[in-house]
Amino acid sequence: MKKLTCVVLGYGDRGERYSDYARVEKDELEIVGVIDPNPVRRESAKDKFSLREDMLFNSLEDFFKKGVKCDFVINATMDELHYATAMALLDKGYNILLEKPVTANPKELLDIKNKAEERGLKVVVCHVLRYTPFYSTIKNIIDSGKIGKVVSLQLNEHVWYGHFVNAYVRGKWNNEKACGSGLLLAKCCHDTDLICWLNNITEPVAVSSFGSKGFFTEENAPKGSAKRCHECTVENCMFNAKKFEIEKNFCPMYTWGKIQKPLEEITDQEKEEFLKTSSYGECVFKTDMDIVDRQCVSVNFKNGSIATLNLVGGTSAAGRHIHAVCEYGEIVGYVEQNKILLRVFDKENICFSEEEIDFSASVDLTKEDNSIGGHYGGDYYIMRDLIRFLNGEPTSSATTVISDSISGHMVVYCAEKSRKTATVVGVKDFENDFIS
Ligand SMILES: NC(=O)c1ccc[n+]([C@@H]2O[C@H](COP(=O)([O-])OP(=O)(O)OC[C@H]3O[C@@H](n4cnc5c(N)ncnc54)[C@H](O)[C@@H]3O)[C@@H](O)[C@H]2O)c1
């Protein structure tokens, strides 16, 4: 198998994690360049991968001017940059590993798919959960036919309070207008993708959804609270920024990422100053968050199977749960526990067997660097599969080009339309509106 070369566009949190594959699997991948306007991030990549100075780029335009050849580009820019950068990369002939969500705009999604097909290039979307031992085993069991076809998929995504506040209340995904993604797209296009991918013998035909911002609202702010925590006199508020952000230090890459320094060098005093002016120092009930904190989605498939998804932000623990009910068996589990319970009907004896399948050992693949083991192994396995895919070698069923990412995104767009208009939305009708 050929060792591949890669350039990283957007060397932030995600860009760094995927790149770490090159440090773990040195014979498979080499990072040869980085494009990022942030000099701290470029320096960090330079040190880690011993990059030449002339392979560090401030912008995509500078990168194009140099005419660098590589096997693929990791596009790990923020959501609102995906479309313009992906289209420009395809125009110049690059294969792309593209972060999810592809885009918030259905026409842009179809544009990227069409351009990749026209140019004969590969765009693989970072549906990292598909690649985990947990979900890929569920997929393999369903595809084997052992428990029959899917009758109902019930999924839950509970986002624990540390993550929810730092990403979606005070964080960079808290405002649909600014970031381009609502909560369902940013957090759960993984789950809508799983719903469609696990049941891809059929296709989604109609979607309905409800949801709102019900807790992180001004009405729920403690009496007498200030807009910023450093000016607030309310005692015992669990979201007090100094305690929540500095003492607890939940999701530091999100919170302190805008301070132009490596995380480990930022002092508590600098953090306190940063909280005085950034959104991370704001009262959680008074931010410019314009997204929901709870949402449910129902999907009807062409063959009569159904799926539901419940998304809740601010829960006590993270919990991504699935209960797949099939004609002759069921699969139940929390991805965080890395094990599933498989029930298979014994038709002859009219009873069922129960087996626990544990994946904890198979996700211990961090070797010298634990950054690549994230998402229950998904970050590692997507890179592993991608390299085989681009080499023309067999991969798991998780690896697909962008055409197989369309349904999962369309379910999100339809759900958002349903939630905002209180109607049931037909997927084909919705799609047709965007095909000129
Ligand atoms: N697959 C997943 O499970 C998963 C998880 C989290 C985030 N994401 C997605 O990954 C993407 C990146 O998120 P992140 O948390 O790594 O963000 P980040 O802010 O940490 O990283 C983005 C990087 O892009 C750089 N950048 C900004 N403008 C740029 C430009 N014009 N050209 C090149 N680089 C530019 C920034 O300096 C930064 O280093 C987002 O789309 C996010 O939604 C995916």
The ligand as an SDF file (V2000), in Angstrom:
LIG
                    3D

 44 48  0  0  0  0  0  0  0  0999 V2000
  -16.4820   14.8890   13.1380 N   0  0  0  0  0  0  0  0  0  0  0  0
  -16.8290   15.3150   14.3310 C   0  0  0  0  0  0  0  0  0  0  0  0
  -17.3070   14.5630   15.1550 O   0  0  0  0  0  0  0  0  0  0  0  0
  -16.6150   16.7570   14.7020 C   0  0  0  0  0  0  0  0  0  0  0  0
  -16.4380   17.1130   16.0610 C   0  0  0  0  0  0  0  0  0  0  0  0
  -16.2410   18.4580   16.3520 C   0  0  0  0  0  0  0  0  0  0  0  0
  -16.2250   19.3870   15.3390 C   0  0  0  0  0  0  0  0  0  0  0  0
  -16.4290   19.0000   14.0440 N   0  0  0  0  0  0  0  0  0  0  0  0
  -16.4070   19.9640   12.9370 C   0  0  0  0  0  0  0  0  0  0  0  0
  -15.0410   20.1730   12.5930 O   0  0  0  0  0  0  0  0  0  0  0  0
  -14.8650   21.4880   12.0620 C   0  0  0  0  0  0  0  0  0  0  0  0
  -13.7270   22.1590   12.7920 C   0  0  0  0  0  0  0  0  0  0  0  0
  -14.0480   22.3010   14.1640 O   0  0  0  0  0  0  0  0  0  0  0  0
  -12.8920   22.5960   15.2370 P   0  0  0  0  0  0  0  0  0  0  0  0
  -13.5050   22.4510   16.5710 O   0  0  0  0  0  0  0  0  0  0  0  0
  -11.6640   21.8290   14.8920 O   0  0  0  0  0  0  0  0  0  0  0  0
  -12.6590   24.1480   14.9440 O   0  0  0  0  0  0  0  0  0  0  0  0
  -11.3560   24.9950   15.3150 P   0  0  0  0  0  0  0  0  0  0  0  0
  -11.8450   26.3940   15.4720 O   0  0  0  0  0  0  0  0  0  0  0  0
  -10.6210   24.3600   16.4570 O   0  0  0  0  0  0  0  0  0  0  0  0
  -10.4550   24.8510   14.0210 O   0  0  0  0  0  0  0  0  0  0  0  0
  -10.6800   25.5570   12.8490 C   0  0  0  0  0  0  0  0  0  0  0  0
   -9.3240   26.0070   12.3300 C   0  0  0  0  0  0  0  0  0  0  0  0
   -9.5430   26.6580   11.0720 O   0  0  0  0  0  0  0  0  0  0  0  0
   -8.6780   27.7640   11.0130 C   0  0  0  0  0  0  0  0  0  0  0  0
   -9.1980   28.6920    9.9950 N   0  0  0  0  0  0  0  0  0  0  0  0
  -10.0030   29.7640   10.1450 C   0  0  0  0  0  0  0  0  0  0  0  0
  -10.2170   30.3580    8.9510 N   0  0  0  0  0  0  0  0  0  0  0  0
   -9.5310   29.6300    8.0350 C   0  0  0  0  0  0  0  0  0  0  0  0
   -9.3450   29.7300    6.6310 C   0  0  0  0  0  0  0  0  0  0  0  0
   -9.9330   30.6950    5.9170 N   0  0  0  0  0  0  0  0  0  0  0  0
   -8.5570   28.8180    6.0100 N   0  0  0  0  0  0  0  0  0  0  0  0
   -7.9520   27.8240    6.7190 C   0  0  0  0  0  0  0  0  0  0  0  0
   -8.0900   27.6850    8.0510 N   0  0  0  0  0  0  0  0  0  0  0  0
   -8.8760   28.5580    8.6960 C   0  0  0  0  0  0  0  0  0  0  0  0
   -8.6870   28.3360   12.4170 C   0  0  0  0  0  0  0  0  0  0  0  0
   -7.5760   29.1690   12.6520 O   0  0  0  0  0  0  0  0  0  0  0  0
   -8.6500   27.0540   13.2340 C   0  0  0  0  0  0  0  0  0  0  0  0
   -7.3200   26.6490   13.5220 O   0  0  0  0  0  0  0  0  0  0  0  0
  -16.2120   22.1730   12.2120 C   0  0  0  0  0  0  0  0  0  0  0  0
  -16.9050   22.1300   10.9970 O   0  0  0  0  0  0  0  0  0  0  0  0
  -16.9150   21.3410   13.2550 C   0  0  0  0  0  0  0  0  0  0  0  0
  -18.3230   21.4050   13.1670 O   0  0  0  0  0  0  0  0  0  0  0  0
  -16.5980   17.7020   13.7230 C   0  0  0  0  0  0  0  0  0  0  0  0
  1  2  1  0
  2  3  2  0
  2  4  1  0
  4  5  1  0
  4 44  2  0
  5  6  2  0
  6  7  1  0
  7  8  2  0
  8  9  1  0
  8 44  1  0
  9 10  1  0
  9 42  1  0
 10 11  1  0
 11 12  1  0
 11 40  1  0
 12 13  1  0
 13 14  1  0
 14 15  2  0
 14 16  1  0
 14 17  1  0
 17 18  1  0
 18 19  2  0
 18 20  1  0
 18 21  1  0
 21 22  1  0
 22 23  1  0
 23 24  1  0
 23 38  1  0
 24 25  1  0
 25 26  1  0
 25 36  1  0
 26 27  1  0
 26 35  1  0
 27 28  2  0
 28 29  1  0
 29 30  1  0
 29 35  2  0
 30 31  1  0
 30 32  2  0
 32 33  1  0
 33 34  2  0
 34 35  1  0
 36 37  1  0
 36 38  1  0
 38 39  1  0
 40 41  1  0
 40 42  1  0
 42 43  1  0
M  CHG  2   8   1  16  -1
M  END
$$$$
